[in-house]
């Protein structure tokens, strides 16, 4: 049913007077409906016009327990009554690090920072320092933050990418210095043959292979069976490190992330989004001898807000709730999401719509495409973006929010009721097509 968004539209106009495009992150300006929100409870959001939505954006992923989870709120409230930051040591640092270590296979030591971009920066720096090499192998479509040295070949156009067997390194922003690409080589993902080719040519120069173990930022594409194991073996053979960017998959694919789910342990991992339960926190974790380069090993790293009490209070409560009863809350999110995936697929099949859904229960993506499967970023270039934009807008009109790129995140507090209402909204939309 049509919704009144007039207040959101008016607020956006006002915001444009003081913020670029009226938003704090340009990704948000791509939303077909630039909604302003005033509240959220559980899996639902309330916009400035008084409309409620079942929410599958989860603030682009961080709100793994939805909005206002009582355990997280109580922990943050207690922390807010004390100093918000010390710039020095406090107990919550090692308590939270111990919790991460208990869950994440590669985490012999843990470091905290504020954003996924920062965590990726220090992971790449550590890899280069540890190996004494400069070259990083990354993959097309994989996102590791917006800084010059990592924002390469994230979403290049078809004409920019070059030969599939020897892809170009494509800077993704005006203002990036040209030499940002000098110490990076790019390959197609999900092909161990492509990785082997790069290492055969430049293996002695490669410090690390860096990837999202599930390609969440470009369509929620799963790794092919045996692929992660193959890359693990290639990297080890050439003396390079394996780095998993688990900013999205961490504490979402499984309690221990994709590395636990797939049984492949990287040397380093970056963690973010779900770790803070909605607060600005990220982490990097890995082998002890690598992270100890931060102390006495000549690797520079810092941050006034690193590991502050406010965010770590929320993080510890978030992780304790996720791991409650052997991980029952996260298991619930993944089971509910798998049911949603199958329900939406069934509705699309019945309507004859070319909809492909990729990913896993707690994080999946919708693609309007004639393809029957997706293996890599290049496979997403044929998606019908006009149909996706229409779906996002019409779902919002029916009271369901998903991300503008078609991603849907399922929280631990979504229930069968939300799933039923969501499928009913999809059916209403598809009936009009």
N, C-alpha and C positions, 0 to 999 in steps of 0.2 A: 504494500500500500504506500502511496506517496507520503513523504515526511516533510515537515517544515524544517528547513535548514537555514532560515533567514538570519538567525542570530550568529551562527557559525560564519556565514558569508560576511556579515557586518564586522565581526571580530577579525576576520582575515584581512579585510580592507584596512582596518585600524593597524593591525600588526605590520602590514606592508610599509607603513610609514617609518618604522623603526627597526625592522628585521628584513634581511634579504628575502624577498618573496613571501615575507610574513611567517617564516619558519626558522627553527633552530638547527635543522639538518635538511639539506636540499633533497634528500631521499623522500622526505615527507611531502614535498611540493608536487610529487608525481601522483599522489592519491587522487583518483577521480572525484572524490568528495572530501574537500579539506575541512574535516570536522574539528571543532574545538570541544574538549571534554571538561566536565566539572567534577566527576566522581566515578568510582568504580567499586564494585563489591563482588567477591567471588569471581566467576567467569564473565561478568557483565559490566558494561560501561554505560555511563550516562552522559549525553552530550549537552552542549550549552542551550539547546532548544528544548531540553526535557525529554529526549528520546532515549530509550534503553536499547542496548545491543548485546547479543551474545558475541563475545570477543574472541577472535582467533589470531589477533596480532600480538597480544601479550607484550606490547611496547617494543615490537620487533624481536621478541624472544625472552627478555629477562624475567618476566613475571610468571615463572614456572608454577607458582602457587596462586595465580590469579591476583586479585586486588584485595588488599586489607586482610591478608591471612592473619588470624589472631595470634599465632605463635610468632610470626615475623614482626607484627606490629608491637607486641609486648616487648620483644627483645630490643627493638629500635627505640621504643619509648624509654626503656630503662637507660639505654646508652645516651639518649638525648638529654637526660637530666644531669649528665656529667660532662666533662670536657669532650668536645667533638673530635679534637685531634691533639696529639702531643708533639708530634715530630720526634718521638722517642718510643721506647719499648713499652709494651703493656701485654697483659696475659692473653687477651683475645688473639694476638698474632700467632702464638704457638698453638693455642687450642684449635684455631681454625685450620692452621697448617697441618696439625696432626689429623684432623678430620679428613682433609683432602688426601693426605698420605694413606689413610686407611681405605680410601675408595679407589684412587687412581693408580693403576699398575706402575706407571713410569715414575711416580712422584717420590723419589728419595729425598729431595729437598723441594721447597715451594717458596716462591716470591710473589708479592702482591703489588699491584699497581691499579690504575683507575679505569683504563679502557683496553679493549681488545687490540686496538692499534698499537698501544704502548707495549703490550705483552709480546706481540709479534716482532716489534722492533728489537727488543732485548733478546728474544730467542734467536733471531738471525745474527745478532752481534755475538752472542755466546758461541754459536756454531762456528762462526768465522774465527773467533779467537781460539777455540779448542782445537780446530783442525789446522790452523795456519793457512787456510785457503780462503779465497774471496768469492767464488762463484756459488750462486744459489740456483737450484733447479726448482721452478714452480710450474704450475699448470694453467692452461687456458680456462677462464671462468672462475678461478679460485680467488677469493677476496681475503686479504690479510691486512686491511686497514687502508687509510687514505694518504699516508705520508709518501713522499717522493720515491723512496727506495723500495716500496712494496706495491704501490698502485700501478701494476703493470699487467697487461693482458687480462684484465678482469672481465670487461665486457666489450671486447673489440668488435668492430664490424667485419662482415665477411670479406670485404675488400682489403682489410688491413692485415689479416692474420697470416697470409702467405701460404706456402706449401704445407700440407698437413704433416709431412714427414720432417719439416724443418721450419716450424712456425716463427714468425717475427715476434720480437719483444715490443709490445705496443704501450707506450705511455698513455694514461687515461685522463689526463687533465692538462689544460692550458696552464702554463706557469711551472710545470715540472721541468727541472733542469735536464738537458739532453743526456748527461752522463749518468742519470739515475738508472738507465738500462744497461750500463756497461758490465755490471757484475751479476747479471741475471740471465739465465737461459730458460726458455719456455718449451714445454712439450704438451702434447695432447694427453688427457687423463684417461685412466682405465685401460691403458695399453702398456703392458710390461715391455713389449718390443720397442716402443718409443723411448722408454726410460733406458733400456739397454743401449740403444743407438747413441743417446746423448752421452752416456758414461763411456762408451767405447771411444768416442771422439774427444771427450774432455774430462774424463774421470779423475785425473790427477789434480784438477783445479776445483772440483766441486766440494764445497764445505757441507752442504746439506740438501736433501730433498724435502720440500715443504708442501704440504697439501691439506685440504679439508678431507678427512677420511670418508665423509659423506659430503657430496658437493651441494651443500645446503644453499649457498648464495647464488647458485645458477640452476635452480630447478629441482633441488632435493634429489639428486641422482645417486643411487647406491653404487658402491664399488662392485666390480665383477668378482665372482668367486675366485679366490686365490690371488687377486691383484695386490692387495696390501702385503701379503706374505712375500710375493715376488719382489716388490720394491724394497721391502725390508732386507731381503737377501742381497739384492744388487748393491744397495747402499753400503752394507757391511763389507761386501767383497772389495769395494773400492775405498774403504776407509772414510766414507762420508756419514753424516748423521741423518737420521730420519726424524723429521719434526711434523707432528700432527697439530694442525690448527683446530682445536676443539672448542672454540669460542661458542659455537652453536651446539655441537654434539655432546659437549661435556655436561654430565649430569642429566642428559636428555635421552641419548640413544640407549644408555644404561647408566646405572649409578657410577660406574667407572668410566663412562664415556664410550666412544666407538672402539677405543683400544681394548677395553674389556669385552665388549660385545663380539668383536671380530677376533680376539685373541692375538693381536699383533701389538707389541709394546714398542713405542718410539723412544728415541733418546731424550727428546724434549717435547713438551706439549704446551699449548696456550689454552687457557680456560677463561670463559667470560659469560656474559648474559645470565644464565640460570644460576651461576654461583652466588650472585648477590641477592637473588630474590626480588629484584627491582631497584637495588641500590647500585651506584656506580663503582663497580669492582671488577677487576680481572686478575688473573694469576698466570704464572708460568711455572712449570714443574719439570723435573727430569733427574738425570743421573747426578749424584752428589759431586763427582769430580768436575762436572761441567759448571754447575751453579756456583761452586766454590771459587771459580775464577772472578766472581764479583768481589771477593774479599782477598786482597793480596795478589790477585792474578792479573791485575791491570785492566779489567773490563769495567768501564764507567756505567753507572746506573744510579738513579735517584728519583726523588719525588716527595715533596712536602706532605702530600696526602696519602702516600702509600701506607696501606694497612691501618687506616685510622679506625678508632673504636666504633664509630657509628656504622660504617659499612660492614665491618667484621662481625658486629653483633647480629646484623641482618643475615649475613652469610652463614654464620654458624647455625642460627635457627633454621635457615632454609635447608641446609645440608642435613641437619638432624631430622627435619620433617620428611625430606625426600627418602632418607634411609630407614625411616621408622618401619617396624615390622618386616625387616628384610627387604625393604624397598617397595612395599605395597603401594604407596601413593604414586610412584613413577610407573609401576606396572599397570596401575589403573589407567593412567594417562595414555600409555601406549596401546592398551587393549581398546579403550574407547576410540582412540584415533583410528586404529585399524578398522573398526566397525564403521566409522564415518567414511573412510576411504572407500570401502566396499559399497556402502549405501549410495554415495555420490556416483560411483562408477555405474551402478545398476540403474540409477535414474537417467544418466546420460545415454546408456545403451538403449533403454526403452524409448527414448526420444530421438535416437539416431544421431546424437551429437558426437563429434570427433574429440572427445575429452580423454586425455591420458592423465593418470595420477601417479606421481612418483614420490618415493620417500619412505618414511616409517611413521608409526602411529602418532608420536608426539611432534613430528615436523614433516609435513608433506606439501606438495605443490601441484597445482592444477595447470595443465597444458592443453590448449586447443591445437591439435596437431593430427596429421594423418599417420604419424609414426606409431608403431606398436610398442616401442621401447626406446629409452634414452640411455646412451652410454657416456656421453661427454658434452661439453658446452656447445660444440658446433651443432649438435643435434637439436638444440633449442632455438636455433636461428630461424627456423620455419614456423615457429608458433604464431598463431593468429592473435596478435596483441589487441586488435579492436574488439574481438569477442571477449577477451579477458577483461578489458576495461568495462565493457558493458556488464559483465557478470558482477564485478566488484561493486559497481554503482547500484545495480538492481538488488543485490543481496543487502546492501546497506539500507535500501528502501524497505526491505523486509525485516530489518532488525538483526542482521548478521554482518560483522566486519571481518574481512580478511585483508592481507597485505596486497598492495598494488601489483606486486609481481606474481600473485597467485599462491603465495605461501599461506599455510594454515598451521599455527602452533596450538597444540592441545595441552591444557594445564592439568594439574592434579585435582583441581576442583570442578572441572567440567563433569557433568553427570549425564545419565541416560536421558533426563528431561531435556537438557540443552541439545543433546545429539538428536533427539526426536524433533525438536523445534527447528533445528538447523536443516535437517533433511526435508522438512515440510517447506522451509523457505526456498531451498534449491528446487524443489518440485514446482512451486509457484512460479519461480523465475523461468525454469525450462518450459513450463506450459505456455508461456507467452512467446516463446521463440519459434 
